[in-house]
Amino acid sequence: MSALSKNQHGVVVLGGGTAGEHVAAGLARAGRDVALVEDHLVGGRSPYFACVPSKSLLMSARRGETWELAVARRDRLAAHRADDRAAARLAEDGVTVVRGRGRILGPGLVDVDGTEHACDDLVVCTGSEPVLPPADGLPGVPVWTSDEALSVPDLPRRLVVLGGGPVGCEMAQVYAAFGSQVSVVEASGRLLTAEAPFAGEALADSLRRMGVDLRLGAALALAERKDACVRLWLSDGGTIDADRVLSAAGRRPRVEGLGLETLGVAVVPGEGVPVDETCAVPCAGGGVWAAGDVTGVARTAHAARYQARVVLSNLLGKRREADYRAIPRVVHTTPTVYSVGVSPGRAAELGIDLVTAGYDLAATARAAVEADDRGRVELYADRARGLLIGATAAGLYAEEWMSEIALAIRAETPLSLLADVVHAFPTYGESIEAPLRDLAGRLCGTAERP
């Protein structure tokens, strides 16, 4: 036994982000003895460096606010990146908040900067970390990740965003709206490659209208300092000069250096902690769980909360299994891109015979009222099962009016019933009626109604 001091807890939660905070608070309220270990900010990235500040800036951009006002509002909503209140709320619930970096020493034992903490159950919620694209010279130039882009007061005159995924698209729209000359470099031929092609095309059109230079199909080959700026050389021979580079090339689960190997858990850089349907980590002796980005299953705050609820239920003796079929994926740009369930690309990978039905939002009365005819919705059904399994929408407020589709997929609601649902007029929600009737008619033999 080590000579270090030791504390005994029912549960130790490694990481105080969205998932860890939820698990720890829930356990404490249920009367469990729980310690939460966090070496940075209690609450994680979402309230300070991700969801809250990015959506605040996007809202300020839509309102036409000045950059100075937008930054002040962003920082106020992000609590000026101070976690005092978040930590105090956990303490009030009965959570022991331990500041420091935790490392697993073995089954039921965690070291936090020289102090041992023993526990019956361990929950790993260490989140994720940014990945820089493999390009020569990039470490030697001024590079932001989204953390810096969403916390500093700077407004670069010229900004290059590396990556055309959700974060890259949101950041490009934010900075372009406030006057930066923005370029987006995406190695694939389109934006949002994980989603239906029309969604990326709709967003590309919106960004181009704002003056964003999209360099699609070209990867970053070389970065170098050039006088007072940065010069980027692309794989297609093109160059871009910038004052700042923002890397939005993705994130990877934070698994290295945690000591997971002491539990017999194989750690593969870039891959998440393996979990079963209950979010338990398969290892000798059991008693280890994981939730949030560290699992690599679904890297959003709402997915982290969902996994946390699954872990919490199981730790409290109520068996619960996770179901990821209907976890929404949202890009909060204008227009919003909302996806849920299986995408066309994923369906092809799985060998699913997909039946697609779509509708342009311009055909709705709501589009005329809003004076904005951008957008489209597509619904995807499995021909063999006759059920809705996926959907994508690009349009104003799509994150609000598409939620019923997530429920329909999760509940496996019959297409005939979905096609008979009446939506209020005039709303964008009406746009799903025609494709639902189309799918019901083609797969269930239900006559399409006008």
Secondary structure by P-SEA (a helix, b strand, c coil): ccccbbbbbcbbbccccaaaaaaaaaaaaaccbbbbbbcccccccccccccaaaaaaaaaaaacccaaaaaaaaaaaaccccaaaaaaaaaaacccccccbbbbccccccccccbbbbbcbbbbcbbbbbbbcccccccccccccaaaaacccccccbbbbccccaaaaaaaaaaaaaccbbbbbbccccccccccaaaaaaaaaaaaaaccccccccccccccccccbbbbbccccbbbbbcbbbbccccccccccccccccccccccccccccccccccccccccbbbbcccccccccaaaaaaaaaaaaaaaacbbbbbbccbbbbbcccccbbbbccccaaaaaaaccbbbbbbbbccccaaaaaacccccbbbbbbccccccccccccccccccccaaaaaaaaaacccaaaaaacccccccccccaaaaaaaaaaacccccccc
